[in-house]
């Protein structure tokens, strides 16, 4: 089949088919691609590829690096729930989150960072009637968020999670909600995730917050160990 015939055939495909074809161009050995590299692979004009990528970028499904080349973004997690099972840190954290919720009676969650937002990739809801939960794929970017504080502490000297080892959000971003979060590190000692406990304010006086913070740190440390960290 000639290139012209292939391009005409691709132009007749649906937007969804073209979008999937573009996403399939990315692979472990091709993590970053430019428009000019993608266009001939999918048989579309560069302007069409650019337009589709711009739409995907708005949804966080792809993102651009400093080189202006595209790579897959964590936004894809919000629409690919079953694939979360393949995320190593999620797999390592899941049984520990289950134990954490059983021990505290509160909602526990695992958060990852996409460079500007903390994203919920796993959650074990509290068994209690009144609780705080979020859907998988939920995003948080306010500096008051406990999980955001954890990730910012790695690079921002103005953010300090303190000697206790956890960040606290005491109704700073949401009325009647308290959150504590602790960092999960990999074998390179880099923060790759955060364990979060979300609690209604009426169940969280200073003594309980300290206790939950300790339990959160212990859970995060166990996940860290499972990832080969220290």
N, C-alpha and C positions, 0 to 999 in steps of 0.2 A: 504494500500500500504506500503511495507517495505521501510526502509530508503534507502537500496541499489537501489531499483526500482525507488524511488523518485529522488535519485542522478543521476541515469542514464538518467531519463527523463529530468532533469534540464540541464544535460550536452548536451543534444540534442537540447536545446533551442538556439535561436539566441543570439548574444552578446547583442543586444538591450533589449531583454526580461530579460536576466540575470542582466543587468545594472538597469533596472526599478525595478526588484525584490529587488535588494540591496538598492536602494533609498527608496523603500517603507518600509524598516525596521525601518527607522527613524520616530519618532512621537513625539508629545509634551511630552509624559512621557518616551520616549527613545531618548533623544536628542544626546547622545554620545554612540557610540558602537565600540567595538573592532572587529577585524577580526574573532577571535574565537567565538564571539557571533553571528555574521552575518552568517557565513558559515552554521551552522545547520539550520538556519531559511530559507535559500534559497536553501538548498540541493546542495551546491557546495563545492569543496575542498578549503581549506584555501588559497592555492597558487593562485587559480583562483580569489577568492574574493579580495585578496591583489593586484593582477594585475589590476583588474577593478577599485579598489579604487585609485590606483596610477595614472591611467589615468584620473579619475574624479578630483583628486587633482590638476593635472596639469592645468585643465581648471577652477579651482576655484569653482567647483560644490560641492566638499566636502573639508574639511580642518581638520588638526590634531591639537589637543590641547597639553598641556604639558604632558598629560598622554599617548600620542600617540594613543588615541582613536579618532575615526572619528566623525564629525558632518557635517551637511549641511552647505555649504558656500554660500556667496552672489553671487557667479558667476552664480548660477542658475537663478538669475534675468534676466541675459542677454538672456536666452532662454525661459523665462516664463513670457513674457510681460503681458498677461491677468491676471496673478496672482497678479500683482502689486496693483490691486484694493483692495486686502485684506490687504495691508500693512497700518496699522493705520496712521503712520506719512504721508504717501502719500495721503491718503484719507483726512486727516486734512489739508494738504497743498494745494491741487489742486485748490480750488476756490481762495485761497489767491495768488497763482502764477498767475492765470488768471488776477486778478485785478492788480497785480504788473506789468505784461506786458502791460496791457492797459494803466496804469498810466505812465510808463517810455518809452514805445515804443521799449523796448529792450527785448532780450531773458532772461527768468528767468528759473531756474532749481532747483530741490531738489536733494541733494547729501546725501548719507549715507556712513558709514565707515565700512570696513571689517577687520580692524586691521592694514592694511598696505596701503590701497588704498581708495580713494573717488570714489564712483560709482554713476552715473547718474540714478535715478529711476523715475524721472518725468521732463518734460520740456515743456514750452510754448514758441514757437519760436516768435521772433520779426516779426511784420508785414512789416517791411521795407525791401527793395530789398537787401541791404547789411547788413548782420547780422552774428553772430557767433552762431552755434548750434552744438550739438553732439548727437549721437544716444543713446537710452536707453541702459544701460549696459556699457557705456564707462567708462574707469577706469583712474584715475589720481593718481600718486604717487610722483611727484616732489614736493619738499618742497616749490617751488615758487608758486605753484597753490594756489589760494585764498581759495578754499574749504579745501585743505589739511592743510593749515595753521590753519584754524578753528579747525579741529579735533586734530592737534598736540598741540594746545594751552592748551588742557585739561591736558596733562601729561608732556609736554616738556617746561621747564622754559625758554628755549632760544627762544621760539616762543611766541610772544605777539601780540594780535590783537588790542591793544591800547584802550584808553578811549572811542574812537568813537564807539567801539563795532563791528567793521567789519574788515576783512582782505582784503588787496589789492594786486592784481597781475597786475602791470603796465608793460606789455610787457616782464615780467620776464621769462615766459615759452613759450610764443608764440608771434611771431612778429605781430604787428598791432592789438593785442587783449588786452583788459583790463577786469579784473574780480574783482568783489567785492562779498564777502560772509559773512554771519552772522550766528551765531549758533542758533540752535533750541534745547531747553531743555525739558525734560519730568518732571513728577511730583517729581522725585528724584533729580532734578536740574542737571542731567547729559546730556551732549551733545549727542543727538541721530541723528541729521541731520544738514544740512547747507542749507540755501537759497542762491542761487548764481545768480548774474546778469552778463551776458557776453555782452561786448560792443566793437564795432570797435574803434580803437584808435582815428580815426579822429573825432569821435563824443564825445570825453571824455577829455575835459580839466580839470584842477584842480577843478574848481567850480562845474562842472557837476559830477565829480567823488564823491565829497563830498555830493552832493544832492542824487546821486544814493546810496551811502553808507547809508545815513539816511533812505531812502525808503526801502533798503534791511533789515536794522535792525528792522524797524517797521513791515515789513512783517514776519520776523523770530519771532518777539515777539508775533504776532497774532497766528502763528502756535503753539508756545509754550503754549499760553493760552488755545488753543483748546485741547492740550494734558494734560492739568491740571497743567502745570508749572507756574512759576511766572516771 
